[in-house]
Amino acid sequence: MSRPQIQPAEPPGISGVPLLVVLSAPSGAGKTTLGDQLLQARPNFTRAITCTTRERRPGERDGVDYYFLDAGDFLKRVQAGNFLEHATVYGNSYGSLKSEVLAKLRAGRDVLLNIDVQGAAAIRAHSDEDPELKRALVSVFLAAPTIEILEKRLRKRGQDSNPAIQKRLSVARQEVAQARHFDFVILSSSIEEDLRRMTAVVDAEKMRQGRVPLPTYDESR
């Protein structure tokens, strides 16, 4: 019998400044699963909807799954500086709108961005010039404990050929070297343990000095 999954709810009394959680990981480390688990466990979290130039797949909705743009419109937004980060992958462009992220933070929502290490670096650079982003930003790098475990996970997915797996492992070695630039590193274990560690990070950051409105005590008493 499988053990029922426990989803840690947000402890009472933890609110403070909304967070922008940037989650990065090598392919196969479990970033998508962890992000989905966090969104389910913490209702105040919302996913930042990204823009893409790729074709819409069956069932996908504009403004829900992605903002679907043509290449010309995407380029105009790049030139206008609308994106916190953007990249072209396999001929399709993807980007995170600054307006999308800030609107959700200003509405009091915690925002999750699942992006690669290059995108995370771009957001860190933007936050250095934007106090509002800097105050909200928390970066987390998720990694398999060993390259052997990562390879096992990639093979278990059954989505890639052997040459493709070897390429992903090569890229993973480069990405892990960038982990030192992140605020936190989670060494992936089980789905439940990864979520426990992630929510521990969130709860600690929620209580960081500067994010919690301090009480005012009556000096007359």
Secondary structure as GFF3:
##gff-version 3
##sequence-region A 1 221
A	DSSP	beta_strand	20	24	.	.	.	ID=ss1
A	DSSP	alpha_helix	31	41	.	.	.	ID=ss2
A	DSSP	beta_strand	45	47	.	.	.	ID=ss3
A	DSSP	beta_strand	51	52	.	.	.	ID=ss4
A	DSSP	beta_strand	67	68	.	.	.	ID=ss5
A	DSSP	alpha_helix	71	79	.	.	.	ID=ss6
A	DSSP	beta_strand	83	89	.	.	.	ID=ss7
A	DSSP	beta_strand	92	97	.	.	.	ID=ss8
A	DSSP	alpha_helix	98	106	.	.	.	ID=ss9
A	DSSP	beta_strand	110	114	.	.	.	ID=ss10
A	DSSP	alpha_helix	117	128	.	.	.	ID=ss11
A	DSSP	alpha_helix	131	136	.	.	.	ID=ss12
A	DSSP	beta_strand	137	143	.	.	.	ID=ss13
A	DSSP	alpha_helix	147	157	.	.	.	ID=ss14
A	DSSP	alpha_helix	162	176	.	.	.	ID=ss15
A	DSSP	three_ten_helix	179	181	.	.	.	ID=ss16
A	DSSP	beta_strand	184	187	.	.	.	ID=ss17
A	DSSP	alpha_helix	191	206	.	.	.	ID=ss18
###
